[in-house]
């Protein structure tokens, strides 16, 4: 497999990890706001925010990796 295809697959893998996090983060945040009186409100909210942040990072890294694989010159 040429290196560009390996890099492309790596980028798609990053985006594959980001997709479930895009759903999981808001669901965890919503669940935490439904239980504001619970003692674990703050940790669950923090976990949801971390999931959302990771989703954004994985998507950005995946897009950057895919763009690099498409426009990289082979020497």
mmCIF file of the N, C-alpha and C atoms, coordinates in Angstrom:
data_MODEL
# 
_entry.id   MODEL 
# 
loop_
_atom_site.group_PDB 
_atom_site.id 
_atom_site.type_symbol 
_atom_site.label_atom_id 
_atom_site.label_alt_id 
_atom_site.label_comp_id 
_atom_site.label_asym_id 
_atom_site.label_entity_id 
_atom_site.label_seq_id 
_atom_site.pdbx_PDB_ins_code 
_atom_site.Cartn_x 
_atom_site.Cartn_y 
_atom_site.Cartn_z 
_atom_site.occupancy 
_atom_site.B_iso_or_equiv 
_atom_site.pdbx_formal_charge 
_atom_site.auth_seq_id 
_atom_site.auth_comp_id 
_atom_site.auth_asym_id 
_atom_site.auth_atom_id 
_atom_site.pdbx_PDB_model_num 
ATOM 1   N N  . UNK A 1 1  ? 0.842   -1.173 0.000  1.00 0.00 ? 1  UNK A N  1 
ATOM 2   C CA . UNK A 1 1  ? 0.000   0.000  0.000  1.00 0.00 ? 1  UNK A CA 1 
ATOM 3   C C  . UNK A 1 1  ? 0.892   1.244  0.000  1.00 0.00 ? 1  UNK A C  1 
ATOM 4   N N  . UNK A 1 2  ? 0.694   2.159  -0.939 1.00 0.00 ? 2  UNK A N  1 
ATOM 5   C CA . UNK A 1 2  ? 1.512   3.385  -0.957 1.00 0.00 ? 2  UNK A CA 1 
ATOM 6   C C  . UNK A 1 2  ? 1.309   4.199  0.321  1.00 0.00 ? 2  UNK A C  1 
ATOM 7   N N  . UNK A 1 3  ? 2.286   5.014  0.609  1.00 0.00 ? 3  UNK A N  1 
ATOM 8   C CA . UNK A 1 3  ? 2.248   5.780  1.858  1.00 0.00 ? 3  UNK A CA 1 
ATOM 9   C C  . UNK A 1 3  ? 1.056   6.729  1.893  1.00 0.00 ? 3  UNK A C  1 
ATOM 10  N N  . UNK A 1 4  ? 0.661   7.276  0.738  1.00 0.00 ? 4  UNK A N  1 
ATOM 11  C CA . UNK A 1 4  ? -0.475  8.192  0.744  1.00 0.00 ? 4  UNK A CA 1 
ATOM 12  C C  . UNK A 1 4  ? -1.750  7.486  1.186  1.00 0.00 ? 4  UNK A C  1 
ATOM 13  N N  . UNK A 1 5  ? -1.919  6.233  0.789  1.00 0.00 ? 5  UNK A N  1 
ATOM 14  C CA . UNK A 1 5  ? -3.113  5.492  1.213  1.00 0.00 ? 5  UNK A CA 1 
ATOM 15  C C  . UNK A 1 5  ? -3.052  5.168  2.700  1.00 0.00 ? 5  UNK A C  1 
ATOM 16  N N  . UNK A 1 6  ? -1.865  4.908  3.205  1.00 0.00 ? 6  UNK A N  1 
ATOM 17  C CA . UNK A 1 6  ? -1.721  4.664  4.645  1.00 0.00 ? 6  UNK A CA 1 
ATOM 18  C C  . UNK A 1 6  ? -2.070  5.921  5.435  1.00 0.00 ? 6  UNK A C  1 
ATOM 19  N N  . UNK A 1 7  ? -1.598  7.055  4.951  1.00 0.00 ? 7  UNK A N  1 
ATOM 20  C CA . UNK A 1 7  ? -1.897  8.321  5.624  1.00 0.00 ? 7  UNK A CA 1 
ATOM 21  C C  . UNK A 1 7  ? -3.385  8.629  5.528  1.00 0.00 ? 7  UNK A C  1 
ATOM 22  N N  . UNK A 1 8  ? -3.997  8.344  4.379  1.00 0.00 ? 8  UNK A N  1 
ATOM 23  C CA . UNK A 1 8  ? -5.430  8.552  4.208  1.00 0.00 ? 8  UNK A CA 1 
ATOM 24  C C  . UNK A 1 8  ? -6.221  7.678  5.184  1.00 0.00 ? 8  UNK A C  1 
ATOM 25  N N  . UNK A 1 9  ? -5.825  6.425  5.325  1.00 0.00 ? 9  UNK A N  1 
ATOM 26  C CA . UNK A 1 9  ? -6.516  5.532  6.254  1.00 0.00 ? 9  UNK A CA 1 
ATOM 27  C C  . UNK A 1 9  ? -6.350  5.996  7.704  1.00 0.00 ? 9  UNK A C  1 
ATOM 28  N N  . UNK A 1 10 ? -5.193  6.544  8.015  1.00 0.00 ? 10 UNK A N  1 
ATOM 29  C CA . UNK A 1 10 ? -4.964  7.073  9.356  1.00 0.00 ? 10 UNK A CA 1 
ATOM 30  C C  . UNK A 1 10 ? -5.907  8.249  9.629  1.00 0.00 ? 10 UNK A C  1 
ATOM 31  N N  . UNK A 1 11 ? -6.078  9.123  8.629  1.00 0.00 ? 11 UNK A N  1 
ATOM 32  C CA . UNK A 1 11 ? -6.997  10.246 8.771  1.00 0.00 ? 11 UNK A CA 1 
ATOM 33  C C  . UNK A 1 11 ? -8.438  9.798  8.921  1.00 0.00 ? 11 UNK A C  1 
ATOM 34  N N  . UNK A 1 12 ? -8.822  8.786  8.152  1.00 0.00 ? 12 UNK A N  1 
ATOM 35  C CA . UNK A 1 12 ? -10.181 8.263  8.273  1.00 0.00 ? 12 UNK A CA 1 
ATOM 36  C C  . UNK A 1 12 ? -10.401 7.593  9.630  1.00 0.00 ? 12 UNK A C  1 
ATOM 37  N N  . UNK A 1 13 ? -9.348  6.997  10.173 1.00 0.00 ? 13 UNK A N  1 
ATOM 38  C CA . UNK A 1 13 ? -9.449  6.402  11.501 1.00 0.00 ? 13 UNK A CA 1 
ATOM 39  C C  . UNK A 1 13 ? -9.694  7.471  12.564 1.00 0.00 ? 13 UNK A C  1 
ATOM 40  N N  . UNK A 1 14 ? -8.977  8.589  12.448 1.00 0.00 ? 14 UNK A N  1 
ATOM 41  C CA . UNK A 1 14 ? -9.208  9.694  13.380 1.00 0.00 ? 14 UNK A CA 1 
ATOM 42  C C  . UNK A 1 14 ? -10.657 10.170 13.290 1.00 0.00 ? 14 UNK A C  1 
ATOM 43  N N  . UNK A 1 15 ? -11.157 10.308 12.080 1.00 0.00 ? 15 UNK A N  1 
ATOM 44  C CA . UNK A 1 15 ? -12.530 10.767 11.914 1.00 0.00 ? 15 UNK A CA 1 
ATOM 45  C C  . UNK A 1 15 ? -13.523 9.718  12.407 1.00 0.00 ? 15 UNK A C  1 
ATOM 46  N N  . UNK A 1 16 ? -13.154 8.448  12.279 1.00 0.00 ? 16 UNK A N  1 
ATOM 47  C CA . UNK A 1 16 ? -13.999 7.388  12.801 1.00 0.00 ? 16 UNK A CA 1 
ATOM 48  C C  . UNK A 1 16 ? -14.100 7.426  14.317 1.00 0.00 ? 16 UNK A C  1 
ATOM 49  N N  . UNK A 1 17 ? -13.032 7.802  14.987 1.00 0.00 ? 17 UNK A N  1 
ATOM 50  C CA . UNK A 1 17 ? -13.074 7.945  16.441 1.00 0.00 ? 17 UNK A CA 1 
ATOM 51  C C  . UNK A 1 17 ? -13.849 9.198  16.843 1.00 0.00 ? 17 UNK A C  1 
ATOM 52  N N  . UNK A 1 18 ? -13.822 10.228 15.998 1.00 0.00 ? 18 UNK A N  1 
ATOM 53  C CA . UNK A 1 18 ? -14.515 11.469 16.334 1.00 0.00 ? 18 UNK A CA 1 
ATOM 54  C C  . UNK A 1 18 ? -16.029 11.320 16.230 1.00 0.00 ? 18 UNK A C  1 
ATOM 55  N N  . UNK A 1 19 ? -16.509 10.501 15.319 1.00 0.00 ? 19 UNK A N  1 
ATOM 56  C CA . UNK A 1 19 ? -17.948 10.389 15.090 1.00 0.00 ? 19 UNK A CA 1 
ATOM 57  C C  . UNK A 1 19 ? -18.723 9.956  16.338 1.00 0.00 ? 19 UNK A C  1 
ATOM 58  N N  . UNK A 1 20 ? -18.345 8.878  17.030 1.00 0.00 ? 20 UNK A N  1 
ATOM 59  C CA . UNK A 1 20 ? -19.112 8.538  18.238 1.00 0.00 ? 20 UNK A CA 1 
ATOM 60  C C  . UNK A 1 20 ? -18.986 9.592  19.338 1.00 0.00 ? 20 UNK A C  1 
ATOM 61  N N  . UNK A 1 21 ? -17.833 10.270 19.388 1.00 0.00 ? 21 UNK A N  1 
ATOM 62  C CA . UNK A 1 21 ? -17.657 11.304 20.408 1.00 0.00 ? 21 UNK A CA 1 
ATOM 63  C C  . UNK A 1 21 ? -18.565 12.503 20.157 1.00 0.00 ? 21 UNK A C  1 
ATOM 64  N N  . UNK A 1 22 ? -18.880 12.776 18.871 1.00 0.00 ? 22 UNK A N  1 
ATOM 65  C CA . UNK A 1 22 ? -19.795 13.870 18.556 1.00 0.00 ? 22 UNK A CA 1 
ATOM 66  C C  . UNK A 1 22 ? -21.198 13.594 19.092 1.00 0.00 ? 22 UNK A C  1 
ATOM 67  N N  . UNK A 1 23 ? -21.562 12.350 19.238 1.00 0.00 ? 23 UNK A N  1 
ATOM 68  C CA . UNK A 1 23 ? -22.855 12.012 19.815 1.00 0.00 ? 23 UNK A CA 1 
ATOM 69  C C  . UNK A 1 23 ? -22.768 11.804 21.322 1.00 0.00 ? 23 UNK A C  1 
ATOM 70  N N  . UNK A 1 24 ? -21.695 11.198 21.771 1.00 0.00 ? 24 UNK A N  1 
ATOM 71  C CA . UNK A 1 24 ? -21.559 10.859 23.177 1.00 0.00 ? 24 UNK A CA 1 
ATOM 72  C C  . UNK A 1 24 ? -21.411 12.107 24.062 1.00 0.00 ? 24 UNK A C  1 
ATOM 73  N N  . UNK A 1 25 ? -20.649 13.081 23.612 1.00 0.00 ? 25 UNK A N  1 
ATOM 74  C CA . UNK A 1 25 ? -20.418 14.290 24.404 1.00 0.00 ? 25 UNK A CA 1 
ATOM 75  C C  . UNK A 1 25 ? -21.697 15.041 24.747 1.00 0.00 ? 25 UNK A C  1 
ATOM 76  N N  . UNK A 1 26 ? -22.509 15.421 23.745 1.00 0.00 ? 26 UNK A N  1 
ATOM 77  C CA . UNK A 1 26 ? -23.752 16.126 24.069 1.00 0.00 ? 26 UNK A CA 1 
ATOM 78  C C  . UNK A 1 26 ? -24.738 15.291 24.892 1.00 0.00 ? 26 UNK A C  1 
ATOM 79  N N  . UNK A 1 27 ? -24.762 13.977 24.676 1.00 0.00 ? 27 UNK A N  1 
ATOM 80  C CA . UNK A 1 27 ? -25.654 13.122 25.470 1.00 0.00 ? 27 UNK A CA 1 
ATOM 81  C C  . UNK A 1 27 ? -25.230 13.142 26.934 1.00 0.00 ? 27 UNK A C  1 
ATOM 82  N N  . UNK A 1 28 ? -23.942 13.038 27.203 1.00 0.00 ? 28 UNK A N  1 
ATOM 83  C CA . UNK A 1 28 ? -23.449 13.058 28.591 1.00 0.00 ? 28 UNK A CA 1 
ATOM 84  C C  . UNK A 1 28 ? -23.716 14.431 29.225 1.00 0.00 ? 28 UNK A C  1 
ATOM 85  N N  . UNK A 1 29 ? -23.536 15.501 28.458 1.00 0.00 ? 29 UNK A N  1 
ATOM 86  C CA . UNK A 1 29 ? -23.819 16.844 28.989 1.00 0.00 ? 29 UNK A CA 1 
ATOM 87  C C  . UNK A 1 29 ? -25.306 16.977 29.307 1.00 0.00 ? 29 UNK A C  1 
ATOM 88  N N  . UNK A 1 30 ? -26.160 16.489 28.427 1.00 0.00 ? 30 UNK A N  1 
ATOM 89  C CA . UNK A 1 30 ? -27.604 16.555 28.662 1.00 0.00 ? 30 UNK A CA 1 
ATOM 90  C C  . UNK A 1 30 ? -27.993 15.753 29.906 1.00 0.00 ? 30 UNK A C  1 
ATOM 91  N N  . UNK A 1 31 ? -27.423 14.571 30.057 1.00 0.00 ? 31 UNK A N  1 
ATOM 92  C CA . UNK A 1 31 ? -27.714 13.747 31.233 1.00 0.00 ? 31 UNK A CA 1 
ATOM 93  C C  . UNK A 1 31 ? -27.264 14.455 32.510 1.00 0.00 ? 31 UNK A C  1 
ATOM 94  N N  . UNK A 1 32 ? -26.112 15.125 32.449 1.00 0.00 ? 32 UNK A N  1 
ATOM 95  C CA . UNK A 1 32 ? -25.633 15.812 33.653 1.00 0.00 ? 32 UNK A CA 1 
ATOM 96  C C  . UNK A 1 32 ? -26.560 16.972 34.024 1.00 0.00 ? 32 UNK A C  1 
ATOM 97  N N  . UNK A 1 33 ? -27.088 17.703 33.042 1.00 0.00 ? 33 UNK A N  1 
ATOM 98  C CA . UNK A 1 33 ? -27.990 18.810 33.359 1.00 0.00 ? 33 UNK A CA 1 
ATOM 99  C C  . UNK A 1 33 ? -29.364 18.327 33.828 1.00 0.00 ? 33 UNK A C  1 
ATOM 100 N N  . UNK A 1 34 ? -29.732 17.109 33.478 1.00 0.00 ? 34 UNK A N  1 
ATOM 101 C CA . UNK A 1 34 ? -30.991 16.551 33.974 1.00 0.00 ? 34 UNK A CA 1 
ATOM 102 C C  . UNK A 1 34 ? -30.872 16.181 35.460 1.00 0.00 ? 34 UNK A C  1 
ATOM 103 N N  . UNK A 1 35 ? -29.654 15.980 35.946 1.00 0.00 ? 35 UNK A N  1 
ATOM 104 C CA . UNK A 1 35 ? -29.419 15.573 37.335 1.00 0.00 ? 35 UNK A CA 1 
ATOM 105 C C  . UNK A 1 35 ? -28.547 16.590 38.061 1.00 0.00 ? 35 UNK A C  1 
ATOM 106 N N  . UNK A 1 36 ? -28.966 17.852 38.067 1.00 0.00 ? 36 UNK A N  1 
ATOM 107 C CA . UNK A 1 36 ? -28.150 18.902 38.681 1.00 0.00 ? 36 UNK A CA 1 
ATOM 108 C C  . UNK A 1 36 ? -27.994 18.738 40.184 1.00 0.00 ? 36 UNK A C  1 
ATOM 109 N N  . UNK A 1 37 ? -28.931 18.100 40.846 1.00 0.00 ? 37 UNK A N  1 
ATOM 110 C CA . UNK A 1 37 ? -28.841 17.942 42.281 1.00 0.00 ? 37 UNK A CA 1 
ATOM 111 C C  . UNK A 1 37 ? -27.959 16.794 42.718 1.00 0.00 ? 37 UNK A C  1 
ATOM 112 N N  . UNK A 1 38 ? -27.543 15.971 41.796 1.00 0.00 ? 38 UNK A N  1 
ATOM 113 C CA . UNK A 1 38 ? -26.724 14.797 42.121 1.00 0.00 ? 38 UNK A CA 1 
ATOM 114 C C  . UNK A 1 38 ? -25.311 15.234 42.476 1.00 0.00 ? 38 UNK A C  1 
ATOM 115 N N  . UNK A 1 39 ? -24.661 14.542 43.415 1.00 0.00 ? 39 UNK A N  1 
ATOM 116 C CA . UNK A 1 39 ? -23.298 14.940 43.799 1.00 0.00 ? 39 UNK A CA 1 
ATOM 117 C C  . UNK A 1 39 ? -22.269 14.778 42.673 1.00 0.00 ? 39 UNK A C  1 
ATOM 118 N N  . UNK A 1 40 ? -22.544 13.940 41.693 1.00 0.00 ? 40 UNK A N  1 
ATOM 119 C CA . UNK A 1 40 ? -21.595 13.754 40.589 1.00 0.00 ? 40 UNK A CA 1 
ATOM 120 C C  . UNK A 1 40 ? -21.902 14.646 39.384 1.00 0.00 ? 40 UNK A C  1 
ATOM 121 N N  . UNK A 1 41 ? -22.670 15.708 39.590 1.00 0.00 ? 41 UNK A N  1 
ATOM 122 C CA . UNK A 1 41 ? -23.028 16.606 38.487 1.00 0.00 ? 41 UNK A CA 1 
ATOM 123 C C  . UNK A 1 41 ? -21.792 17.198 37.818 1.00 0.00 ? 41 UNK A C  1 
ATOM 124 N N  . UNK A 1 42 ? -20.890 17.759 38.607 1.00 0.00 ? 42 UNK A N  1 
ATOM 125 C CA . UNK A 1 42 ? -19.706 18.426 38.053 1.00 0.00 ? 42 UNK A CA 1 
ATOM 126 C C  . UNK A 1 42 ? -18.779 17.442 37.330 1.00 0.00 ? 42 UNK A C  1 
ATOM 127 N N  . UNK A 1 43 ? -18.459 16.270 37.899 1.00 0.00 ? 43 UNK A N  1 
ATOM 128 C CA . UNK A 1 43 ? -17.591 15.339 37.161 1.00 0.00 ? 43 UNK A CA 1 
ATOM 129 C C  . UNK A 1 43 ? -18.216 14.830 35.855 1.00 0.00 ? 43 UNK A C  1 
ATOM 130 N N  . UNK A 1 44 ? -19.526 14.580 35.868 1.00 0.00 ? 44 UNK A N  1 
ATOM 131 C CA . UNK A 1 44 ? -20.174 14.098 34.643 1.00 0.00 ? 44 UNK A CA 1 
ATOM 132 C C  . UNK A 1 44 ? -20.207 15.210 33.598 1.00 0.00 ? 44 UNK A C  1 
ATOM 133 N N  . UNK A 1 45 ? -20.471 16.430 34.019 1.00 0.00 ? 45 UNK A N  1 
ATOM 134 C CA . UNK A 1 45 ? -20.438 17.568 33.090 1.00 0.00 ? 45 UNK A CA 1 
ATOM 135 C C  . UNK A 1 45 ? -19.037 17.742 32.511 1.00 0.00 ? 45 UNK A C  1 
ATOM 136 N N  . UNK A 1 46 ? -18.032 17.624 33.351 1.00 0.00 ? 46 UNK A N  1 
ATOM 137 C CA . UNK A 1 46 ? -16.647 17.733 32.875 1.00 0.00 ? 46 UNK A CA 1 
ATOM 138 C C  . UNK A 1 46 ? -16.305 16.635 31.881 1.00 0.00 ? 46 UNK A C  1 
ATOM 139 N N  . UNK A 1 47 ? -16.786 15.424 32.138 1.00 0.00 ? 47 UNK A N  1 
ATOM 140 C CA . UNK A 1 47 ? -16.550 14.321 31.210 1.00 0.00 ? 47 UNK A CA 1 
ATOM 141 C C  . UNK A 1 47 ? -17.211 14.595 29.859 1.00 0.00 ? 47 UNK A C  1 
ATOM 142 N N  . UNK A 1 48 ? -18.415 15.124 29.877 1.00 0.00 ? 48 UNK A N  1 
ATOM 143 C CA . UNK A 1 48 ? -19.096 15.463 28.623 1.00 0.00 ? 48 UNK A CA 1 
ATOM 144 C C  . UNK A 1 48 ? -18.357 16.539 27.845 1.00 0.00 ? 48 UNK A C  1 
ATOM 145 N N  . UNK A 1 49 ? -17.852 17.533 28.550 1.00 0.00 ? 49 UNK A N  1 
ATOM 146 C CA . UNK A 1 49 ? -17.089 18.605 27.890 1.00 0.00 ? 49 UNK A CA 1 
ATOM 147 C C  . UNK A 1 49 ? -15.793 18.049 27.307 1.00 0.00 ? 49 UNK A C  1 
ATOM 148 N N  . UNK A 1 50 ? -15.151 17.149 28.028 1.00 0.00 ? 50 UNK A N  1 
ATOM 149 C CA . UNK A 1 50 ? -13.923 16.522 27.517 1.00 0.00 ? 50 UNK A CA 1 
ATOM 150 C C  . UNK A 1 50 ? -14.223 15.714 26.260 1.00 0.00 ? 50 UNK A C  1 
ATOM 151 N N  . UNK A 1 51 ? -15.345 14.963 26.251 1.00 0.00 ? 51 UNK A N  1 
ATOM 152 C CA . UNK A 1 51 ? -15.727 14.202 25.057 1.00 0.00 ? 51 UNK A CA 1 
ATOM 153 C C  . UNK A 1 51 ? -15.946 15.126 23.863 1.00 0.00 ? 51 UNK A C  1 
ATOM 154 N N  . UNK A 1 52 ? -16.618 16.253 24.074 1.00 0.00 ? 52 UNK A N  1 
ATOM 155 C CA . UNK A 1 52 ? -16.846 17.205 22.977 1.00 0.00 ? 52 UNK A CA 1 
ATOM 156 C C  . UNK A 1 52 ? -15.527 17.784 22.475 1.00 0.00 ? 52 UNK A C  1 
ATOM 157 N N  . UNK A 1 53 ? -14.647 18.129 23.398 1.00 0.00 ? 53 UNK A N  1 
ATOM 158 C CA . UNK A 1 53 ? -13.350 18.685 23.021 1.00 0.00 ? 53 UNK A CA 1 
ATOM 159 C C  . UNK A 1 53 ? -12.523 17.660 22.231 1.00 0.00 ? 53 UNK A C  1 
ATOM 160 N N  . UNK A 1 54 ? -12.539 16.400 22.682 1.00 0.00 ? 54 UNK A N  1 
ATOM 161 C CA . UNK A 1 54 ? -11.810 15.350 21.963 1.00 0.00 ? 54 UNK A CA 1 
ATOM 162 C C  . UNK A 1 54 ? -12.394 15.112 20.575 1.00 0.00 ? 54 UNK A C  1 
ATOM 163 N N  . UNK A 1 55 ? -13.715 15.205 20.454 1.00 0.00 ? 55 UNK A N  1 
ATOM 164 C CA . UNK A 1 55 ? -14.341 15.033 19.147 1.00 0.00 ? 55 UNK A CA 1 
ATOM 165 C C  . UNK A 1 55 ? -13.859 16.103 18.170 1.00 0.00 ? 55 UNK A C  1 
ATOM 166 N N  . UNK A 1 56 ? -13.786 17.324 18.641 1.00 0.00 ? 56 UNK A N  1 
ATOM 167 C CA . UNK A 1 56 ? -13.315 18.415 17.782 1.00 0.00 ? 56 UNK A CA 1 
ATOM 168 C C  . UNK A 1 56 ? -11.852 18.206 17.413 1.00 0.00 ? 56 UNK A C  1 
ATOM 169 N N  . UNK A 1 57 ? -11.032 17.802 18.379 1.00 0.00 ? 57 UNK A N  1 
ATOM 170 C CA . UNK A 1 57 ? -9.608  17.576 18.094 1.00 0.00 ? 57 UNK A CA 1 
ATOM 171 C C  . UNK A 1 57 ? -9.404  16.430 17.099 1.00 0.00 ? 57 UNK A C  1 
ATOM 172 N N  . UNK A 1 58 ? -10.110 15.307 17.313 1.00 0.00 ? 58 UNK A N  1 
ATOM 173 C CA . UNK A 1 58 ? -9.969  14.171 16.402 1.00 0.00 ? 58 UNK A CA 1 
ATOM 174 C C  . UNK A 1 58 ? -10.438 14.527 14.995 1.00 0.00 ? 58 UNK A C  1 
ATOM 175 N N  . UNK A 1 59 ? -11.521 15.287 14.876 1.00 0.00 ? 59 UNK A N  1 
ATOM 176 C CA . UNK A 1 59 ? -12.009 15.664 13.558 1.00 0.00 ? 59 UNK A CA 1 
ATOM 177 C C  . UNK A 1 59 ? -11.009 16.588 12.860 1.00 0.00 ? 59 UNK A C  1 
ATOM 178 N N  . UNK A 1 60 ? -10.470 17.551 13.576 1.00 0.00 ? 60 UNK A N  1 
ATOM 179 C CA . UNK A 1 60 ? -9.494  18.463 12.981 1.00 0.00 ? 60 UNK A CA 1 
ATOM 180 C C  . UNK A 1 60 ? -8.232  17.713 12.560 1.00 0.00 ? 60 UNK A C  1 
ATOM 181 N N  . UNK A 1 61 ? -7.762  16.810 13.417 1.00 0.00 ? 61 UNK A N  1 
ATOM 182 C CA . UNK A 1 61 ? -6.561  16.033 13.078 1.00 0.00 ? 61 UNK A CA 1 
ATOM 183 C C  . UNK A 1 61 ? -6.835  15.110 11.903 1.00 0.00 ? 61 UNK A C  1 
ATOM 184 N N  . UNK A 1 62 ? -8.035  14.534 11.838 1.00 0.00 ? 62 UNK A N  1 
ATOM 185 C CA . UNK A 1 62 ? -8.390  13.672 10.718 1.00 0.00 ? 62 UNK A CA 1 
ATOM 186 C C  . UNK A 1 62 ? -8.455  14.432 9.406  1.00 0.00 ? 62 UNK A C  1 
ATOM 187 N N  . UNK A 1 63 ? -9.077  15.605 9.428  1.00 0.00 ? 63 UNK A N  1 
ATOM 188 C CA . UNK A 1 63 ? -9.158  16.419 8.209  1.00 0.00 ? 63 UNK A CA 1 
ATOM 189 C C  . UNK A 1 63 ? -7.765  16.844 7.768  1.00 0.00 ? 63 UNK A C  1 
ATOM 190 N N  . UNK A 1 64 ? -6.932  17.267 8.717  1.00 0.00 ? 64 UNK A N  1 
ATOM 191 C CA . UNK A 1 64 ? -5.571  17.689 8.374  1.00 0.00 ? 64 UNK A CA 1 
ATOM 192 C C  . UNK A 1 64 ? -4.778  16.532 7.778  1.00 0.00 ? 64 UNK A C  1 
ATOM 193 N N  . UNK A 1 65 ? -4.921  15.335 8.334  1.00 0.00 ? 65 UNK A N  1 
ATOM 194 C CA . UNK A 1 65 ? -4.201  14.169 7.834  1.00 0.00 ? 65 UNK A CA 1 
ATOM 195 C C  . UNK A 1 65 ? -4.680  13.782 6.438  1.00 0.00 ? 65 UNK A C  1 
ATOM 196 N N  . UNK A 1 66 ? -5.986  13.853 6.212  1.00 0.00 ? 66 UNK A N  1 
ATOM 197 C CA . UNK A 1 66 ? -6.518  13.528 4.881  1.00 0.00 ? 66 UNK A CA 1 
ATOM 198 C C  . UNK A 1 66 ? -6.048  14.535 3.848  1.00 0.00 ? 66 UNK A C  1 
ATOM 199 N N  . UNK A 1 67 ? -6.058  15.804 4.196  1.00 0.00 ? 67 UNK A N  1 
ATOM 200 C CA . UNK A 1 67 ? -5.573  16.835 3.260  1.00 0.00 ? 67 UNK A CA 1 
ATOM 201 C C  . UNK A 1 67 ? -4.099  16.613 2.952  1.00 0.00 ? 67 UNK A C  1 
ATOM 202 N N  . UNK A 1 68 ? -3.306  16.270 3.959  1.00 0.00 ? 68 UNK A N  1 
ATOM 203 C CA . UNK A 1 68 ? -1.885  15.998 3.728  1.00 0.00 ? 68 UNK A CA 1 
ATOM 204 C C  . UNK A 1 68 ? -1.688  14.797 2.817  1.00 0.00 ? 68 UNK A C  1 
ATOM 205 N N  . UNK A 1 69 ? -2.534  13.785 2.957  1.00 0.00 ? 69 UNK A N  1 
ATOM 206 C CA . UNK A 1 69 ? -2.374  12.603 2.114  1.00 0.00 ? 69 UNK A CA 1 
ATOM 207 C C  . UNK A 1 69 ? -2.775  12.893 0.671  1.00 0.00 ? 69 UNK A C  1 
ATOM 208 N N  . UNK A 1 70 ? -3.713  13.783 0.470  1.00 0.00 ? 70 UNK A N  1 
ATOM 209 C CA . UNK A 1 70 ? -4.168  14.080 -0.892 1.00 0.00 ? 70 UNK A CA 1 
ATOM 210 C C  . UNK A 1 70 ? -3.208  15.006 -1.636 1.00 0.00 ? 70 UNK A C  1 
ATOM 211 N N  . UNK A 1 71 ? -2.601  15.958 -0.929 1.00 0.00 ? 71 UNK A N  1 
ATOM 212 C CA . UNK A 1 71 ? -1.780  16.949 -1.603 1.00 0.00 ? 71 UNK A CA 1 
ATOM 213 C C  . UNK A 1 71 ? -0.292  16.808 -1.379 1.00 0.00 ? 71 UNK A C  1 
ATOM 214 N N  . UNK A 1 72 ? 0.136   15.702 -0.802 1.00 0.00 ? 72 UNK A N  1 
ATOM 215 C CA . UNK A 1 72 ? 1.565   15.474 -0.581 1.00 0.00 ? 72 UNK A CA 1 
ATOM 216 C C  . UNK A 1 72 ? 2.216   15.030 -1.889 1.00 0.00 ? 72 UNK A C  1 
ATOM 217 N N  . UNK A 1 73 ? 3.372   15.592 -2.191 1.00 0.00 ? 73 UNK A N  1 
ATOM 218 C CA . UNK A 1 73 ? 4.104   15.210 -3.402 1.00 0.00 ? 73 UNK A CA 1 
ATOM 219 C C  . UNK A 1 73 ? 4.906   13.940 -3.148 1.00 0.00 ? 73 UNK A C  1 
ATOM 220 N N  . UNK A 1 74 ? 4.828   13.009 -4.071 1.00 0.00 ? 74 UNK A N  1 
ATOM 221 C CA . UNK A 1 74 ? 5.661   11.804 -3.962 1.00 0.00 ? 74 UNK A CA 1 
ATOM 222 C C  . UNK A 1 74 ? 6.954   12.023 -4.729 1.00 0.00 ? 74 UNK A C  1 
ATOM 223 N N  . UNK A 1 75 ? 8.056   11.784 -4.050 1.00 0.00 ? 75 UNK A N  1 
ATOM 224 C CA . UNK A 1 75 ? 9.375   11.973 -4.682 1.00 0.00 ? 75 UNK A CA 1 
ATOM 225 C C  . UNK A 1 75 ? 10.024  10.634 -4.927 1.00 0.00 ? 75 UNK A C  1 
# 
